[in-house]
Amino acid sequence: MSYRFSSARRLACALIATTALSGAFAGGAFAASLDHYTVTKNGVTLDISAPRADIIRVRAGDPALPEDASWAVAQAVRAQHVPLNVTATADAITVSTGEASVRIDPNTLAVTVYDKAGHVVLADARGAALQFDPDHLGQGFRLRKAMPIDAHYFGLGDKTGPLDRRNQAFTNWNTDNFGFGVATDPLYKSIPFVLGVDEKGQSFGFFMDNTWRSTFDFGKTEPDALDINVQGGGVDYYVMTGATPADIVQDYTYLTGKPPLTPEWALGFQQSHWSYMTQAEAKGIADRLRADRIPSDAIWLDIDYQDKLRPFTVNKDTFPDLPKLVADLKAENMHLVVITDLHIAAAPNAGYAPYDEGMKKDIFVHKADGSTFVGPVWPGAAVFPDFSRTAARDWWGEQYSDFVKMGVSGFWNDMNEPSVFNTPTKTMPLDNIHRIEEPGFTTRNATHAEMHNVFGMLNTEATYDGVLKLDPDQRPFVMTRASYAGGQKFAATWTGDNSSSWAHLQLSVSQLVNLGLSGFAYAGDDIGGFAGDQPSPELLTRWIEVGAFNPIFRDHYQKDKPAQEVWVNGADQEAIRRQYIDERYRLMPYIYSLADENSRTGLPIMRPVFMDYPKVVAGGDHLGGTDGYFMLGADLLIAPPTTWESPAPYKVSLPGVGWYDYWSGEKLASDSTMETPKLDRLPVFVRPGAIIPKQPLTQSTGETPVGSLTLDIYPGDDCHGVIYQDDGVSFAYKAGHFLRQSFTCKMTASGLSVDFAAREGDYKPWWTGVTLLIHGQDAAAKAMLKGKALKADFDASAHVLRIDLPDQAKAATVTVQR
């Protein structure tokens, strides 16, 4: 056995410790302070470091450590090394940061990670915990972690199945699975991140930073082990030791990056179809949305707007003047999003500039024999940019120049698993050659087997960076189908080609929640279902109701399927759907403030109930009754029917007492309530202590609201709220041109006080007055501000006290006395 200690600052100490170790296990011991700790046993090298005090990084190789490079974790983050206190005896080696510690068995190199309280966070399983080349194919490894009986597991992105991953097994391999079923695996993304929560509410995070095909078996094969098999590359994983699920998600996004603040219009309702076939049809959809007073912000164009389905072209016969369409939509406060798949048509001598320029610059992926790979996709024979090269990504970004000049607002990267037609694998050959030319990496060739899972993410990085470079004053919006861990830095996502069924509507909740936990705060699904038969009127209505509380809200469906825009199925169905879309826009100040929170903390917009109430996990299979529920931020709990298509009454369990019904404002007397499903009611509940900012109804985020800002106050413990505003489209907020204001409230012996904190930023709001709606009231009251009486109207039937006051930019207190 040998040991290596690395610390430029403590080289002398390391040399002394290394020399002393020859006799350490004859009863001696040592202690040292180091940047990272390396030990070798039986040819296997293990390295421990900590980019932050609550995050442990473990690398291992046989015999050498893998390259210290990552597509997910930035070099600056990996370069951080919290000092480690290392002690060793014959029985154990302990490495500690003060916030977390690692115990290494010197005989087996078994690893156990503890939190600062000394609780086991994650331990190697008994037996062979780490094996290299388990399949005897000359590469890959198997890692087994102990799985306590009360542990529950979440994450891995938008996998199918229940919210909890326990007793399931999944493959990480980006796959185009059109019309996937409720148990289909794998799907479009590979995000090897796991959030664990035990039944006491204690949490941990595990991220295996490896792009090769992998499987995660959560006790399906071996009941007490999390079994991870990876087909290539080296062992490089992080263990996050934060106490709560929110801590873990923030740790994970510290490692892999937080989503940039989205343009506000991307949070509005969006209408799409494969395909609106003509410019007149696309404009007609926008006109109908406006005529029917259905708030909306974007129209999407699928592949048929292109000439011969070739990316970066426009069919001038069907879309004769795309700049005019963009201008016409903007005149209606509507944005245009266009698709740009990554397959470039192999069209020599046809005047197709992307192919000609790309071939001249040798931009495309090669076959094992060195020739350019050609595979069939939508335009026919196609070639694929090698996004592992910085130069290729720069070239790709330049292709958006014409669209950006037109004013196109968003770009949709589909088919980027990459999907290839007429092949059993649905993708390109695994021995295709990519060229890694990237800062922080050793320049080398890599097979597609290594690059496949990161290919879609690099495609979106190229799109995001390219559009940003072309218009540096505007926030890019990119939508992707395929991605890897960290892809949230470049794109929003959706769950792919789902189907019109009640089962898929139910599945969407667990998919979107797990995407949010996995970094993708901006996620949605195809409202109404993409594939399959036309949704029933009730199914489409229910889906729109739920979608109104999802981060991305887009109705999209496939070609040759009957229409499923909001107005189909008649006026009664349209009225219910409009009601929920209207509510989305009234809630926009709350939703946009969640987007700001996400950009600063990484906390998801749509989240599981257990994120804020971890102990509900102790409820067992249905997580305390919340398996099908979800939260929008920390304040709204959405509780859809347990059996969507059934009118059977069901019990809604809430995490504590004092919650409010969102629609009626009624305060609930207990921690549960019975619901009888009604088509026009999606049960939504408000946290006691919430202060929710709302605005008058608008028809788009680009329309300035008219009237007062409303603060809906639901008295309770930990009463607080916040509003964030900026111009919604630019980066001016980075220079202080934003508004952020927090509010608190507390019960007093005489009534209630509402405190306004002083504003941050210099952005001027649209409102000139503020209306307080204090819910759960049982009597009229008097309100005072700075010694002056305020008008207070009491609605006994709704148990609401309404108080109108001037806008409050500075710290102020409103007192309400019964």
Protein Blocks (a to p, Z undefined) as FASTA:
>chain_A
ZZddddfklmmmmmmmmmmmmmmmnopacddddfbdcddeehiacddddfbfkbccdddd
dfbccddddfkbcfklmmpccdddddddfkbccddehlaccdddfklopacdddfkopaf
bdcdehjfbcghklonopacdddddddfkbcceejijaehjfblghiacdddddddehia
fkbccdfbdcdbdcdddfkopacddddddfbdcdddehklmmmbccdddfedjddddddf
bfbfklmmmmmmmmnopaddddfklmmccddddddfbfklmmmmmmmmmmnopacfbdcd
dfklpghhighiacfklmmblmlmmmmmmmnopacdddddfbdcddehklpaklmmmmmn
opaccdfkopacddddfkopaddddfkbmklmmmmmmmmmmmmmnopabdcdehilbcce
hifklpacfkbccddddehiacddddfklmmmmmmmmmmmmmmmmmmmmmmmbccddddf
bdcehklmmoccdebjadddfklmmmmmmmmmmmmmnopabgcddehijghcdddfklmm
mmmmmmmmgfbdcddddehiacfbfkggijklmmmmmmmmmmmmmmmmmmmmmmmmmmmn
opafbdcfklmmmmlmmnojnonopmmgccehjkbccdddfblkbcbdcddddebehiac
fklopacfbfbdcddddfklccddddehiacddddddfbfkbcceddddddddedehiac
dddddehlammlmnopacdddddddddfklcaddddddedjbdcfbfbdcdddehiabdc
dddeehiacdddddfklopacddddddfbgcdddddZZ
